[in-house]
Amino acid sequence: MGMDFLDELGELALATRLKRLSDRLANDVSLIYKEAGLELEPKWFLILMLLKKEKLLSIGEISEMLKLSHPAIVQFVDELLKQGLVITSKDSKDARRRMISLSPKGKDVLLKAEPVLEIVKTENQNWLNEQNYNLLNLIVQLEQSLDEKSMYERIQSKLSS
């Protein structure tokens, strides 16, 4: 097999490379969930774990805490509702706000997933430890750098000058 075209593009394809890596990891974990008989998708994992910890949150709070877009959270919550993994209620202070919590089924799925999640965590740690760099620390540094000045701002300032 020839050289990966993304290798040729180098830094120009950074976002695509990161997305491709993310997709590979998510697809593998999704397959593990299916083989383990778990009604779980990797894309729902963060919301479910956050609700397990916080118990009851609004869409906006979930979006803010996970630093994901409001529309993405709405989409994931709708999928979780269809699967019966979360329930919604009206906010007692603001009837327009939907409050999200784990359903009994959602709690049960997470409980059944615990042994699998522990192995996923361990294997992620092992995989990361095989590398020459601490990828998680690097990701944190890159995220902080983009918080200070987004890639849009960086590129736009060069295009404007």
Secondary structure, 3 states (H helix, E strand, C coil): CCCCHHHHHHHHHHHHHHHHHHHHHHHHHHHHHHHCCCCCCHHHHHHHHHHHHHCCEEHHHHHHHHCCCHHHHHHHHHHHHHCCCEEEEECCCCCCCEEEEECHHHHHHHHHHHHHHHHHHHHHHHHHHCCCCCHHHHHHHHHHHHHHCCHHHHHHHHHHC
